[in-house]
């Protein structure tokens, strides 16, 4: 078999493997074991609208200016979190959030606290590219 045919077979095989794997990842639905409440979903929207991920991390991913907030509910009392959300800090601006937005963000933090950890060093990498504790 010529060198050209071998390279072509390898290229075709890798391309097919990539397409099959991509299709499986795209269309495979993993049932959510712990669905988020409506308030947590709304809190995630506030997180995204205010671009909190540019400074803070969730699950070890995001900005590095502020702390990782994945498990902030475990480490800080709710009143402390609400005070930071109300007044900001010297580094974090006051976003003038409504009480409902603050409530929703706190529910989002409670949700992230139950679904993961902020230390990626202890994660297990699976063959499909996902990770777990």
Secondary structure, DSSP 4 states (H G I P E B T S, - for coil): --HHHHHHHHHHHHHHHHHHHHHHHHH--PPPSSPPPHHHHHHHHHHHHTTGGGT-EETTEE-SSS-B-TTHHHHS-HHHHHHHHHH--SSSPP----HHHHHHHHHHHHHHHHH--S-GGGPEEPTTS-EE-
